[in-house]
């Protein structure tokens, strides 16, 4: 028995050593990108506190944290219950290797990483959560909800795979109503119309600041690096909503000043790239880093840990409790471009819109190994991008560093291709 | 597509079916009553896709059969199972897609599906995306989903799905079907299931597992389920008059669990038999859908639209309690020496469920063997060696327990 305890504690020590080292190395690479805005530092600090210093979130003592495993879990409901939402989708390579022993080999790395943290119990943000809310979206998350329940108390919510009909949204509304007593019991706070309205306003302010921030992201040349943007958006998962919003407000002011000074970080001819596909979660930010280290600029992303997570506000038409609940349900399903929905043509429209708004020249389609739903949609995207004459590359990756050099070569070649294409286009325009 | 290529593709498919049928025919040589089932399969697969004019196509076995049979229209079930048809879909699906979805899409992209209503049960990620692909190809698709946690609310939601499906079928054919017709069909299907269970009991220890699987599976190829049932009865009577070959004493009995096995890909059951094991029970989702009466038999409830959902053991649920309970019942009622847990590459849900079953069988002291494969034949020799080793383990355990072999 003692031997087992010793082995476990040694494994935990090794885990901590390795995972903090990997997280620190990626965070340093983000920090080393030139011209990091001063106001962006607290976001990186939040990631450092979570993954390197292994601290819990800075929050009032009597506030509970509730973990969520997808953007389709409404933060508003959790806030209205007086708790703090923490998004626990992780990109930890070390947790992934622990999770690998508990989850089938072909499961996606994100799910393995979540399971790894649940098993090793070394990440306070994860361990201190009093409840996990798992939305049943893809096969892996569905089955994870059944498995993780043995190590962490879990509430599963069903996301209907269709969203066209009102009856489908109604299913989700019912699921949200079912979640209310669970949250109330957990936190000891009643969700009232007033608290819900306050929560909607609080998250709405974050969304407003996010929308301002996204406007600054559209500038060509870029005002800040896409990798920095990804880190800032990832930090939303580990910061109290109001703190993140205030900091975002400061960052937006700093970017506004930068814009006035024409203080750009990007160069005029830098290929502008959009990343779409499987989520990019800290510390697995090798793809944005590679794009920018190879001379491209990550001008936009269509991922759930990025722009998709905070892009649409809840629009309350009828200010009753039920009206607010329905508005929340609509916001979390209707505009969502996650491929777990049967009909996802919306994603094509969204991508086209982003390509136009952000002056995108190339698309990197990120597929995490085992993330079948995104892989299915690649062919449609390839066809659509072909019609727009936008180059697209499918990049399949895992939670390890073994494929970095191979990815580097492919990304480098892709960026070269965009440059040549751009050069040829300008030449023909001059003629 | 050039004609030569079409012919080449068709001949590969025909060869696959003919080869599998030949082996089955060899096993069933002494049973004239089995000819009907072989001919049914031959007609279903080999009459040429151009000759098929189905009104309704059902993907998989997760749609309540009464909804399609009550229409009196021509039904075509697409279960997958063919390596050749899975190759036809190679350019449409990602590399890691499971062979069943691949094979089903291979069938469905053929022209014979153009004018039919395709019913797609959304049991997994591939089914969702297949529905989307089929719609983009201009096919008429109706989807049915399964609330993933079975509770009171989900029953209401299932009822909505059921009624939506019924409405979709009625409006497609512009012919509504009454509650009475539906109830009659439900009861007829229940009767058929009773006959299937009788057949399973009678064939135990007489017919090999692959043959039993083939005969039960041919339910999905039959044009008239009642006629199919009559022939099954004839075969059952013949089997009831025959004494078991005592094959069971020489061979270790295994329960075949996990991903469903569909004709013509009988690689795994054939290998199990060749390794000296006997498939005493088969408990994949499709076999349970055809055979099991679940809670209905236990509590003598009336057959309702909810019956299917309550008894459904597909991996569409967060925790597949129905399957777990069914397996617990099967192992308490039958004596088995080991379990072969079959996983088709890409069917991650079954792999997730394995852990729970491992615990269950460990408590019962029954060895469980995970066998992962796809529709290719490259791994046959490797699988054979592994199965032979498993068979050896089971034999040794029996010696250890002091039972004469």
Interface residues (C-beta under 8 A of the other chain):
Chain A: X103 X104 X105 X106 X107 X136 X138 X139 X140 X142 X143 X144 X145 X146 X147 X156 X158 X160 X161 X162 X167 X171 X174 X178 X339 X340 X341 X342 X343 X344 X369 X370 X372 X373 X375 X376 X377 X378 X379 X380
Chain B: X92 X93 X94 X95 X96 X97 X122 X124 X125 X126 X128 X129 X131 X132 X133 X135 X136 X143 X145 X147 X148 X149 X153 X154 X157 X160 X315 X317 X318 X319 X345 X346 X348 X349 X351 X352 X353 X354 X355
